[in-house]
Amino acid sequence: MLLNESGFLARANAALGHRYFLPLITLASILFRLCLQIALRHSSGFADELDYQAIGISLWKHSTYAVATGVTAYRPPAEPMMIALFYAVLGQHPFAVKVAENLLLGALPLLCAMLGRSLGLSTQATNVGALLAAFHPGLAYAATTFYPTVLTTVALCAHYRGRRRLWRSAVAQALHSLDSRQLLLFLWPFLWGSTASGSGALALGSSS
């Protein structure tokens, strides 16, 4: 029994440390969210989502920041601006916007891996955090809606990578100032997963 468990752990450790693990889970998560988006394609959406889409349509058609009840300054602008841009180029196709955000969300496993490495964790530990991030149910659902969580995630990822290049950092800071609210609610399980895995690996190493 112990030998079987040891063999399973060795195979799992090897899989987590494989160089293709991160790109494979990124691709799998994009396909998973795409299936979810297709399944929920005709859902009505909730109040926040309807506001973002209404503002996007208002920007596209009238260059005004308004909802059905009139001009507003309540919602952060990055999501409506993205909706307006896609509608201006492709016409009013909400599904196209959601597919684009799904692709943008593919940056999240990379973000978690970079955060793990910056904490000094092993490849296996950082990949556990990336795996949790790739298939987080809250973010998977966010990709099916008009909601700024996806853009906030990408902005934080760009900010992390942009510290070495001023122009990247400036763009990331601008995006982050436009949409920076819900991400920590979604991000803490990934950080916890990476840190817990790293602590477990350190404990196993010290005990051996």
C-alpha positions as CSV (number, residue, x, y, z in Angstrom):
1,M,0.0,0.0,0.0
2,L,2.8,2.4,1.0
3,L,4.7,1.5,-2.2
4,N,1.6,2.3,-4.3
5,E,1.1,5.6,-2.6
6,S,4.8,6.4,-3.1
7,G,4.6,5.6,-6.7
8,F,1.5,7.8,-7.2
9,L,3.1,10.7,-5.4
10,A,6.3,10.3,-7.5
11,R,4.2,10.4,-10.8
12,A,2.2,13.4,-9.6
13,N,5.3,15.2,-8.6
14,A,6.8,14.5,-12.0
15,A,3.7,15.7,-13.8
16,L,3.5,18.9,-11.8
17,G,7.2,19.6,-12.6
18,H,6.9,18.9,-16.3
19,R,7.8,21.8,-18.6
20,Y,4.5,21.5,-20.5
21,F,2.3,21.4,-17.5
22,L,1.6,25.1,-17.4
23,P,0.8,25.6,-21.1
24,L,-1.4,22.5,-21.1
25,I,-3.6,23.6,-18.2
26,T,-3.8,27.0,-19.7
27,L,-5.1,25.6,-22.9
28,A,-7.4,23.2,-21.1
29,S,-8.9,26.0,-19.0
30,I,-9.5,28.2,-22.1
31,L,-11.4,25.3,-23.7
32,F,-13.3,24.6,-20.5
33,R,-14.4,28.2,-20.2
34,L,-15.4,28.3,-23.9
35,C,-17.7,25.3,-23.4
36,L,-19.2,27.1,-20.4
37,Q,-19.6,30.3,-22.4
38,I,-21.4,28.3,-25.2
39,A,-23.7,26.6,-22.6
40,L,-24.6,30.0,-21.0
41,R,-24.6,31.9,-24.2
42,H,-28.3,32.9,-24.0
43,S,-28.5,33.6,-20.3
44,S,-30.1,37.0,-19.4
45,G,-27.3,38.2,-17.0
46,F,-27.5,40.0,-13.7
47,A,-27.9,43.7,-13.0
48,D,-24.2,44.6,-13.0
49,E,-23.6,42.8,-16.3
50,L,-26.6,44.6,-17.9
51,D,-25.2,48.0,-16.8
52,Y,-21.8,47.3,-18.3
53,Q,-23.3,46.2,-21.6
54,A,-25.7,49.2,-21.6
55,I,-22.8,51.6,-21.0
56,G,-20.7,49.9,-23.7
57,I,-23.6,50.2,-26.2
58,S,-24.1,53.9,-25.2
59,L,-20.3,54.6,-25.8
60,W,-20.4,52.8,-29.1
61,K,-23.6,54.5,-30.5
62,H,-23.7,57.9,-28.8
63,S,-20.3,58.4,-27.2
64,T,-22.0,58.9,-23.8
65,Y,-21.5,57.0,-20.5
66,A,-25.1,56.1,-19.8
67,V,-27.5,53.3,-18.7
68,A,-31.2,53.0,-19.4
69,T,-32.0,55.5,-16.6
70,G,-29.6,58.2,-17.9
71,V,-25.9,59.3,-17.6
72,T,-24.0,57.5,-14.8
73,A,-20.5,57.5,-13.3
74,Y,-21.1,54.4,-11.1
75,R,-19.4,51.7,-13.1
76,P,-15.6,51.6,-13.8
77,P,-14.9,52.3,-17.5
78,A,-12.5,49.6,-18.7
79,E,-15.2,46.9,-19.3
80,P,-17.6,49.2,-21.1
81,M,-14.8,50.6,-23.2
82,M,-13.8,47.1,-24.3
83,I,-17.4,46.3,-25.1
84,A,-17.7,49.5,-27.2
85,L,-14.5,48.8,-29.0
86,F,-15.5,45.3,-30.0
87,Y,-19.0,46.4,-31.0
88,A,-17.5,49.2,-33.2
89,V,-15.3,46.7,-35.0
90,L,-17.4,43.6,-35.2
91,G,-21.0,44.8,-34.6
92,Q,-23.1,44.0,-31.5
93,H,-21.9,40.4,-30.8
94,P,-21.6,39.9,-27.1
95,F,-20.2,36.4,-27.5
96,A,-17.2,37.7,-29.3
97,V,-16.3,40.0,-26.3
98,K,-16.7,37.1,-23.9
99,V,-14.4,34.8,-26.1
100,A,-11.8,37.6,-26.1
101,E,-12.0,37.9,-22.3
102,N,-11.7,34.1,-22.0
103,L,-8.4,34.3,-24.0
104,L,-7.2,37.2,-21.8
105,L,-7.9,35.1,-18.7
106,G,-5.5,32.6,-20.0
107,A,-2.8,34.8,-18.4
108,L,-3.9,33.9,-14.9
109,P,-2.0,30.6,-14.5
110,L,1.1,32.4,-15.7
111,L,0.4,35.1,-13.1
112,C,0.2,32.6,-10.3
113,A,3.3,30.8,-11.4
114,M,5.3,34.1,-11.4
115,L,3.9,34.9,-8.0
116,G,5.0,31.5,-6.7
117,R,8.5,31.8,-8.1
118,S,8.8,35.3,-6.6
119,L,8.0,33.7,-3.2
120,G,10.8,31.1,-3.8
121,L,8.5,28.1,-4.1
122,S,9.3,25.0,-6.2
123,T,8.0,24.5,-9.7
124,Q,5.6,21.9,-8.4
125,A,4.2,24.3,-5.8
126,T,3.7,27.1,-8.2
127,N,2.0,24.8,-10.7
128,V,-0.5,23.7,-8.0
129,G,-1.4,27.4,-7.5
130,A,-1.6,27.8,-11.3
131,L,-3.9,24.8,-11.6
132,L,-6.2,26.2,-8.9
133,A,-6.3,29.5,-10.7
134,A,-6.9,28.0,-14.2
135,F,-10.1,26.2,-13.1
136,H,-11.3,28.5,-10.3
137,P,-15.2,28.3,-10.6
138,G,-15.7,32.0,-9.8
139,L,-13.4,33.2,-12.5
140,A,-14.8,30.6,-15.0
141,Y,-18.2,32.1,-14.4
142,A,-16.8,35.7,-14.6
143,A,-15.6,34.8,-18.2
144,T,-19.2,34.1,-19.2
145,T,-20.4,37.6,-18.1
146,F,-19.6,41.3,-18.8
147,Y,-17.7,41.9,-15.6
148,P,-14.3,43.7,-14.9
149,T,-12.7,40.8,-13.0
150,V,-11.0,39.5,-16.2
151,L,-9.5,42.8,-17.1
152,T,-8.3,43.4,-13.5
153,T,-6.5,40.0,-13.6
154,V,-4.7,40.8,-16.8
155,A,-3.8,44.3,-15.5
156,L,-2.2,42.8,-12.4
157,C,-0.3,40.3,-14.5
158,A,1.0,43.0,-16.8
159,H,2.0,45.1,-13.8
160,Y,4.1,42.3,-12.4
161,R,5.9,41.8,-15.7
162,G,6.1,45.5,-16.3
163,R,8.2,46.4,-13.4
164,R,11.3,46.1,-15.6
165,R,9.9,48.2,-18.4
166,L,8.4,51.6,-17.7
167,W,5.9,51.6,-20.6
168,R,4.4,48.2,-19.6
169,S,4.1,49.3,-16.0
170,A,2.4,52.6,-17.1
171,V,-0.2,50.7,-19.2
172,A,-0.8,48.2,-16.5
173,Q,-1.2,50.9,-13.8
174,A,-3.7,52.7,-16.1
175,L,-5.8,49.5,-16.6
176,H,-5.6,48.7,-12.9
177,S,-6.9,52.2,-12.0
178,L,-9.8,51.6,-14.3
179,D,-10.8,48.2,-12.9
180,S,-9.5,47.2,-9.5
181,R,-12.1,45.8,-7.2
182,Q,-13.0,42.1,-7.0
183,L,-9.8,40.4,-7.9
184,L,-8.5,39.8,-4.3
185,L,-11.7,37.9,-3.5
186,F,-10.8,35.5,-6.3
187,L,-7.0,35.5,-6.0
188,W,-6.5,34.5,-2.4
189,P,-7.3,30.7,-2.9
190,F,-4.5,30.6,-5.5
191,L,-2.0,32.2,-3.3
192,W,-3.1,29.9,-0.4
193,G,-2.8,26.9,-2.7
194,S,0.7,27.7,-3.8
195,T,1.9,28.6,-0.3
196,A,0.3,25.5,1.3
197,S,1.9,23.3,-1.3
198,G,5.3,25.0,-0.8
199,S,5.0,24.5,3.0
200,G,4.1,20.9,2.5
201,A,7.0,20.3,0.2
202,L,9.4,22.0,2.7
203,A,7.9,19.9,5.6
204,L,8.4,16.7,3.6
205,G,12.0,17.7,2.7
206,S,12.9,18.5,6.3
207,S,11.3,15.2,7.6
208,S,13.3,13.2,5.1
